Amino acid sequence: MRRALACAALAGCFTGPVAQETVVAPARPNDAAFLLDVDGLGPIRAGTRATLAELKPMFPAYRVVTEGLDSSLQYDVFDGRDQIFYVVPEITEPDEDLVFAVHVTSPRILERAHGWRVGDAFTGRTAIDRCDCWGNPDERNEVAACYRTGSHIALVFERGAHGLACPGELDAKRFAGALGMRIDRLVWKRKAFGTSDD
């Protein structure tokens, strides 16, 4: 299930050009545990190996645990009992064990360019130009993942929580409808979204 959410965009939902807008990045607030940007999250970068042996020393003040096996493997990072993010490893050669993606699950992580946090209302509609449906609708875990083509960061909106139909609700002509929706997750991916490497 987690691999399906992390790896597979089951259906391309929405595409199209949008106008540019200037976004001023906020200063880092004191309560942000880590910053998320195009290069990664905190010390995690494109060349980071997604193994327990590598991740634990990177986050000594946090609890890093393994969940799942094989294609559903991920590394959960907790502050006390609160999960703040999880790391999904790449499972295919030649990149096996490199970080595939990092899923941010806590408002304690700040996305640098737009000031996005999990739980905040979405702003900056011109920062996205495509949304894909991820997950399995039969298991009611489908989400809309929205991003700017070529970016490494996506916003995730849970379909059930927002009453979204997938595809259709966030097409490029109606991205304004997403303004104010709660951000349920942020995802950083080593390979850019919406490209031939995706």
Backbone bond lengths (Angstrom), bond angles and torsions (degrees), N, CA, C in turn:
res aa  C-N    CA-C-N  psi(-1)  N-CA   C-N-CA  omega(-1)  CA-C   N-CA-C  phi
1 M - - - 1.443 - - 1.516 110.66 -
2 R 1.336 117.93 -49.67 1.458 120.15 -178.48 1.514 111.32 -64.80
3 R 1.344 116.42 -36.76 1.458 119.46 178.36 1.514 109.06 -64.21
4 A 1.342 116.99 -38.13 1.460 119.65 178.93 1.510 110.34 -62.26
5 L 1.323 117.99 -42.70 1.457 120.96 178.54 1.509 111.50 -67.03
6 A 1.312 116.51 -37.33 1.457 120.02 -175.52 1.517 112.55 -80.44
7 C 1.317 117.77 -37.99 1.463 120.50 -168.58 1.520 114.12 -100.55
8 A 1.327 116.20 -40.99 1.454 117.59 -165.49 1.509 111.98 -104.72
9 A 1.297 115.39 121.58 1.448 119.64 167.17 1.517 104.15 -92.02
10 L 1.323 116.06 106.16 1.459 119.22 -170.87 1.515 112.73 -69.92
11 A 1.316 116.52 -32.84 1.452 118.32 -179.52 1.503 108.89 -148.90
12 G 1.326 117.82 133.07 1.457 120.14 174.50 1.511 107.56 -72.45
13 C 1.313 117.04 122.31 1.455 118.26 -172.30 1.516 113.52 -96.90
14 F 1.306 117.22 -45.83 1.446 118.24 -168.05 1.516 109.99 -146.98
15 T 1.309 116.45 132.92 1.457 119.18 176.96 1.509 108.89 -141.93
16 G 1.318 115.87 165.29 1.449 120.27 174.62 1.494 111.78 144.82
17 P 1.332 116.27 157.72 1.455 120.34 -179.02 1.527 111.09 -75.12
18 V 1.321 115.86 151.74 1.453 121.32 174.78 1.520 108.02 -136.86
19 A 1.313 116.53 158.41 1.462 121.37 -179.74 1.521 110.85 -70.52
20 Q 1.334 115.35 153.49 1.465 120.48 176.91 1.523 109.90 -79.66
21 E 1.323 116.18 150.31 1.453 120.14 174.51 1.514 107.52 -141.39
22 T 1.304 116.27 146.55 1.454 120.66 179.37 1.511 108.83 -84.50
23 V 1.328 116.22 128.66 1.454 121.90 179.00 1.522 107.79 -119.88
24 V 1.312 117.00 127.45 1.455 121.34 178.35 1.522 107.82 -96.29
25 A 1.327 116.31 121.54 1.463 120.58 -179.01 1.526 109.92 -70.87
26 P 1.319 117.43 133.85 1.461 120.58 179.12 1.524 111.08 -75.47
27 A 1.293 115.98 159.80 1.461 120.73 172.75 1.526 108.71 -68.67
28 R 1.312 116.99 156.96 1.466 120.35 179.86 1.520 109.77 -71.75
29 P 1.321 116.75 118.70 1.463 118.66 177.46 1.531 110.40 -72.78
30 N 1.306 114.89 157.02 1.464 120.44 -177.54 1.519 113.45 -64.37
31 D 1.341 118.45 -23.18 1.460 119.79 -175.71 1.530 113.92 -91.04
32 A 1.332 118.62 1.43 1.463 120.30 178.97 1.525 109.90 -79.00
33 A 1.335 116.15 120.42 1.465 120.50 178.42 1.523 110.30 -70.51
34 F 1.342 116.58 -39.88 1.459 122.40 179.91 1.515 109.05 -146.29
35 L 1.326 115.41 158.55 1.455 121.51 171.89 1.525 109.04 -102.59
36 L 1.326 114.82 143.37 1.452 122.96 176.00 1.520 106.70 -110.78
37 D 1.337 117.56 127.72 1.458 120.34 176.09 1.519 109.38 -144.82
38 V 1.327 117.59 -175.03 1.455 121.03 -175.26 1.528 112.48 -60.67
39 D 1.322 117.76 -23.25 1.459 121.46 -178.82 1.522 113.48 -85.29
40 G 1.333 118.36 -17.76 1.453 120.83 179.82 1.509 112.55 146.66
41 L 1.332 115.70 -161.12 1.458 122.30 179.93 1.526 107.65 -121.20
42 G 1.323 116.01 120.81 1.456 119.48 -179.06 1.518 109.50 52.18
43 P 1.344 118.25 -126.88 1.460 120.57 -178.79 1.538 114.49 -81.85
44 I 1.328 118.61 -4.90 1.469 121.14 -179.33 1.526 108.93 -78.02
45 R 1.327 115.36 126.02 1.452 122.67 179.71 1.531 109.14 -131.12
46 A 1.325 117.30 177.81 1.461 121.81 -176.62 1.520 112.79 -58.17
47 G 1.320 118.77 -30.98 1.457 121.24 -178.81 1.509 114.93 -90.03
48 T 1.330 117.38 3.18 1.461 121.14 -178.98 1.524 110.38 -70.76
49 R 1.310 115.87 134.18 1.459 121.25 175.07 1.536 108.14 -83.75
50 A 1.308 115.43 131.37 1.468 121.17 -179.58 1.516 108.81 -90.82
51 T 1.328 114.96 76.98 1.457 121.43 176.42 1.527 107.45 -132.82
52 L 1.302 116.26 155.73 1.457 120.09 178.35 1.519 110.37 -60.56
53 A 1.332 117.17 -39.28 1.463 121.83 -179.08 1.525 112.54 -62.92
54 E 1.320 117.61 -31.59 1.463 119.81 179.12 1.522 112.49 -88.77
55 L 1.331 117.65 -37.41 1.462 120.30 -174.84 1.529 113.16 -75.02
56 K 1.324 118.38 -38.79 1.477 120.29 -177.79 1.528 112.58 -56.16
57 P 1.333 120.24 -48.49 1.465 119.71 179.31 1.532 113.52 -67.86
58 M 1.320 117.51 -22.24 1.462 120.61 178.34 1.527 111.37 -72.32
59 F 1.332 116.47 -25.48 1.461 122.06 -176.05 1.530 110.00 -129.84
60 P 1.337 117.57 63.96 1.469 120.40 -173.66 1.527 114.41 -65.06
61 A 1.318 117.86 -24.69 1.465 120.96 -179.24 1.531 112.03 -86.51
62 Y 1.321 117.30 0.15 1.460 122.20 -175.90 1.520 109.80 -122.53
63 R 1.326 115.48 161.18 1.467 121.46 177.37 1.522 107.99 -95.98
64 V 1.326 116.91 121.22 1.464 122.71 179.72 1.522 107.31 -111.68
65 V 1.338 116.41 122.33 1.466 120.48 -177.21 1.526 110.32 -131.14
66 T 1.314 114.65 152.31 1.458 122.47 177.84 1.521 109.25 -87.29
67 E 1.340 115.44 138.08 1.463 120.50 173.47 1.523 108.09 -133.19
68 G 1.302 116.18 136.67 1.459 121.68 177.60 1.513 112.96 78.95
69 L 1.325 114.73 178.15 1.461 122.53 -179.89 1.521 109.71 -137.95
70 D 1.312 115.33 155.83 1.459 122.88 173.24 1.527 111.70 50.56
71 S 1.329 118.16 -118.99 1.464 120.30 -174.15 1.528 113.38 -72.65
72 S 1.331 118.47 -11.43 1.469 120.42 177.90 1.531 111.67 -106.31
73 L 1.349 117.08 11.95 1.461 121.18 -178.49 1.521 111.68 -66.47
74 Q 1.322 115.85 136.61 1.464 122.18 172.17 1.519 108.22 -151.42
75 Y 1.328 115.45 162.45 1.462 122.09 178.98 1.524 107.41 -118.10
76 D 1.328 116.06 113.84 1.459 122.33 -179.11 1.522 109.22 -88.22
77 V 1.325 116.40 137.60 1.461 121.81 178.41 1.521 108.04 -116.81
78 F 1.348 115.08 121.56 1.461 122.21 -175.02 1.519 110.71 -117.73
79 D 1.317 115.06 145.27 1.459 122.65 165.72 1.526 104.60 -110.20
80 G 1.321 116.50 103.42 1.465 119.69 -171.31 1.514 108.47 66.08
81 R 1.342 117.18 -122.15 1.466 121.31 179.12 1.521 112.38 -97.90
82 D 1.338 116.81 -1.77 1.466 120.81 -176.72 1.520 111.56 -94.33
83 Q 1.335 115.64 119.53 1.457 119.19 173.99 1.522 107.99 -72.39
84 I 1.333 117.28 130.86 1.462 119.26 178.09 1.531 112.25 -106.96
85 F 1.335 116.97 -28.15 1.458 120.56 172.36 1.521 109.05 -166.53
86 Y 1.344 115.12 169.36 1.457 119.66 171.59 1.520 109.33 -138.76
87 V 1.330 114.50 150.30 1.461 122.87 -175.55 1.521 108.72 -111.08
88 V 1.331 116.14 129.90 1.463 122.29 178.17 1.526 107.73 -107.57
89 P 1.337 117.63 124.75 1.467 119.61 178.80 1.527 112.41 -82.65
90 E 1.312 115.13 153.13 1.467 121.80 171.91 1.528 107.61 -70.16
91 I 1.321 117.64 140.40 1.470 119.36 -177.11 1.523 112.71 -116.21
92 T 1.337 117.90 3.95 1.456 119.91 -178.84 1.530 110.57 -115.84
93 E 1.318 115.80 149.43 1.464 122.09 175.55 1.524 108.71 -71.16
94 P 1.290 122.54 151.49 1.466 126.46 1.20 1.533 113.18 -89.76
95 D 1.332 116.68 5.20 1.469 120.69 -174.61 1.518 113.68 -97.32
96 E 1.306 117.77 12.27 1.457 121.46 -175.85 1.525 111.36 -50.62
97 D 1.316 115.61 133.40 1.467 125.98 179.49 1.517 114.89 78.34
98 L 1.329 119.50 -5.36 1.462 118.74 169.13 1.521 107.48 -73.29
99 V 1.311 117.15 162.35 1.466 120.55 176.56 1.528 108.70 -65.38
100 F 1.318 116.58 126.41 1.462 121.93 172.14 1.524 109.20 -85.80
101 A 1.353 115.83 -49.65 1.456 120.85 -177.74 1.525 110.02 -158.54
102 V 1.335 114.74 158.10 1.460 122.18 173.01 1.526 106.79 -123.02
103 H 1.334 116.05 125.28 1.465 121.92 179.59 1.526 108.96 -104.32
104 V 1.312 116.64 116.52 1.464 122.82 -179.26 1.517 108.34 -87.41
105 T 1.343 116.54 127.07 1.461 121.73 -176.03 1.527 112.73 -119.84
106 S 1.331 117.72 4.78 1.465 121.71 -174.05 1.526 111.20 -130.02
107 P 1.327 117.42 144.67 1.465 120.54 175.10 1.530 112.75 -71.13
108 R 1.322 117.79 -3.22 1.462 120.53 -179.99 1.524 112.61 -77.47
109 I 1.338 116.65 -3.89 1.460 120.82 176.69 1.523 107.99 -110.55
110 L 1.317 115.18 130.31 1.465 122.32 -176.75 1.517 110.28 -108.47
111 E 1.329 116.03 128.62 1.454 121.02 172.23 1.521 106.98 -79.35
112 R 1.329 115.77 124.17 1.463 121.96 -168.15 1.532 114.79 -66.44
113 A 1.311 119.39 -46.92 1.461 121.46 -170.15 1.527 114.28 -70.09
114 H 1.332 117.47 -36.60 1.466 120.91 -173.97 1.524 113.87 -117.50
115 G 1.324 116.37 -7.17 1.462 119.63 -178.74 1.516 113.31 76.99
116 W 1.338 118.04 19.29 1.467 121.43 -178.95 1.519 110.88 -72.31
117 R 1.337 115.17 144.20 1.459 123.53 173.55 1.520 108.45 -141.97
118 V 1.324 115.62 151.67 1.458 120.98 173.05 1.526 107.83 -60.28
119 G 1.325 116.23 133.45 1.458 122.00 179.05 1.514 114.42 94.16
120 D 1.341 117.52 -17.35 1.464 120.90 178.72 1.522 110.28 -81.58
121 A 1.316 115.34 161.93 1.458 120.80 174.28 1.525 109.27 -75.30
122 F 1.318 116.30 138.01 1.458 121.27 -179.75 1.518 110.93 -67.88
123 T 1.321 116.21 133.35 1.463 124.15 172.62 1.517 107.63 -132.96
124 G 1.323 117.27 162.53 1.454 121.39 175.52 1.509 113.23 85.46
125 R 1.335 117.38 51.78 1.460 120.62 -174.06 1.520 113.12 -58.01
126 T 1.322 118.94 -26.90 1.456 119.30 -179.73 1.528 111.73 -78.89
127 A 1.324 117.73 -1.32 1.460 121.15 176.30 1.524 111.49 -82.53
128 I 1.343 117.76 -4.03 1.461 121.95 177.11 1.521 109.19 -127.71
129 D 1.322 115.98 145.94 1.463 119.60 176.20 1.530 112.48 -134.75
130 R 1.335 115.71 3.38 1.469 119.43 179.75 1.524 109.49 -156.12
131 C 1.322 115.40 146.75 1.464 121.64 171.80 1.522 108.06 -132.04
132 D 1.326 115.85 140.55 1.460 122.03 177.63 1.521 108.40 -121.59
133 C 1.322 115.43 153.96 1.458 120.88 174.33 1.517 108.41 -93.53
134 W 1.320 116.86 126.62 1.470 122.70 177.50 1.516 107.69 -117.71
135 G 1.318 115.94 150.13 1.456 120.55 174.00 1.502 112.77 102.95
136 N 1.316 114.69 -166.56 1.446 122.10 -175.18 1.517 109.26 -123.51
137 P 1.340 117.38 110.77 1.466 118.93 -178.34 1.518 113.49 -61.44
138 D 1.338 117.39 -27.17 1.463 120.07 178.63 1.525 111.85 -66.84
139 E 1.333 116.92 -27.92 1.463 120.91 178.87 1.532 111.76 -95.59
140 R 1.311 115.81 3.83 1.474 122.62 178.77 1.532 112.61 56.84
141 N 1.333 115.34 37.78 1.453 119.42 178.09 1.524 111.24 -120.10
142 E 1.318 117.03 16.60 1.448 120.42 -177.01 1.534 110.60 -72.26
143 V 1.327 114.55 141.61 1.459 121.32 179.41 1.515 109.15 -130.43
144 A 1.334 116.07 160.47 1.460 122.47 169.66 1.519 106.71 -101.55
145 A 1.329 116.49 121.62 1.462 122.63 177.25 1.524 107.74 -107.12
146 C 1.323 116.34 119.10 1.461 121.29 -173.50 1.524 110.11 -116.06
147 Y 1.325 116.40 140.12 1.452 121.10 -175.09 1.518 110.01 -158.61
148 R 1.319 116.62 170.07 1.457 122.01 168.88 1.520 106.09 -95.37
149 T 1.327 117.02 130.01 1.452 121.83 -179.95 1.527 109.67 -53.06
150 G 1.322 116.06 128.91 1.456 121.65 -178.73 1.514 114.10 93.38
151 S 1.337 116.67 -7.00 1.463 121.36 179.18 1.522 109.97 -84.77
152 H 1.311 115.62 163.51 1.467 121.24 176.76 1.529 111.89 -103.66
153 I 1.329 117.64 0.61 1.470 121.08 -176.29 1.525 110.14 -123.17
154 A 1.342 115.03 133.92 1.466 121.47 176.61 1.516 109.52 -124.39
155 L 1.325 114.96 150.64 1.463 123.15 171.99 1.518 107.02 -99.34
156 V 1.322 117.37 138.22 1.457 120.75 -179.41 1.522 109.13 -117.57
157 F 1.336 114.67 130.04 1.462 122.43 177.13 1.524 107.82 -118.67
158 E 1.317 117.14 124.73 1.465 120.65 178.30 1.518 109.03 -72.64
159 R 1.320 116.07 126.20 1.462 119.42 -175.49 1.514 112.51 -60.85
160 G 1.335 117.17 -45.80 1.457 120.06 -177.18 1.514 112.82 -63.99
161 A 1.318 116.85 -37.46 1.466 120.90 -177.81 1.520 111.98 -69.04
162 H 1.322 116.70 -26.90 1.463 120.09 -176.03 1.525 113.05 -112.44
163 G 1.328 117.18 0.39 1.456 120.56 -179.87 1.516 112.75 64.89
164 L 1.333 117.43 33.21 1.454 121.10 -177.58 1.518 111.57 -83.59
165 A 1.318 115.24 141.18 1.459 120.49 167.97 1.526 105.82 -93.66
166 C 1.292 116.68 140.85 1.457 119.48 -178.41 1.511 107.47 -128.32
167 P 1.306 120.43 114.18 1.450 128.24 6.23 1.520 112.55 -87.79
168 G 1.323 115.58 171.06 1.449 119.91 169.69 1.502 118.38 128.00
169 E 1.328 119.06 -40.45 1.462 119.98 -170.65 1.525 114.12 -72.56
170 L 1.314 117.87 -27.44 1.461 119.54 -175.20 1.515 111.93 -120.63
171 D 1.333 118.06 37.37 1.453 117.55 -178.82 1.523 109.60 -65.13
172 A 1.307 116.50 165.11 1.459 122.18 -169.71 1.525 113.03 -59.06
173 K 1.310 118.32 -28.24 1.461 120.76 -179.43 1.518 111.65 -77.67
174 R 1.344 117.05 -15.90 1.464 119.24 -175.31 1.525 112.77 -126.90
175 F 1.337 117.85 29.67 1.460 119.82 178.06 1.520 111.83 -58.81
176 A 1.332 116.55 -25.83 1.462 119.12 178.39 1.518 110.90 -58.09
177 G 1.336 117.27 -26.57 1.456 120.69 177.78 1.511 113.01 -64.71
178 A 1.336 116.23 -20.38 1.462 119.91 178.90 1.519 111.85 -81.66
179 L 1.321 117.17 -18.28 1.454 119.49 -178.24 1.522 109.86 -58.93
180 G 1.296 116.07 130.64 1.452 120.73 179.95 1.514 114.17 91.65
181 M 1.349 118.35 -13.74 1.464 119.67 176.73 1.521 109.55 -68.58
182 R 1.320 116.06 143.71 1.466 120.94 179.97 1.523 110.66 -70.09
183 I 1.325 116.54 132.20 1.464 122.20 174.76 1.527 107.23 -77.41
184 D 1.326 116.88 120.94 1.462 120.67 -177.82 1.525 113.10 -91.96
185 R 1.315 116.39 -24.87 1.454 120.42 179.49 1.526 108.08 -163.30
186 L 1.319 116.69 153.52 1.458 122.83 169.46 1.520 106.79 -116.82
187 V 1.325 117.03 144.30 1.462 120.60 -179.71 1.522 108.60 -129.92
188 W 1.340 115.60 128.74 1.455 121.64 168.92 1.512 107.31 -104.64
189 K 1.338 116.72 134.28 1.456 121.23 -179.93 1.522 109.21 -124.57
190 R 1.322 115.43 138.45 1.468 121.02 -178.11 1.530 110.82 -59.90
191 K 1.307 117.24 -43.87 1.472 121.54 176.61 1.524 108.27 -96.18
192 A 1.309 116.13 140.79 1.467 120.50 -175.15 1.529 112.01 -61.92
193 F 1.325 115.51 145.18 1.463 122.63 176.58 1.526 110.38 -69.78
194 G 1.333 115.35 142.96 1.458 121.06 170.46 1.517 115.06 73.93
195 T 1.325 117.92 17.34 1.471 121.05 179.03 1.517 109.00 -113.00
196 S 1.325 117.45 176.06 1.461 120.94 -179.21 1.518 111.82 -64.69
197 D 1.370 117.49 -22.77 1.453 121.12 177.71 1.525 113.00 -82.09
198 D 1.340 117.09 -11.55 1.462 122.52 -173.87 1.515 110.74 -67.19
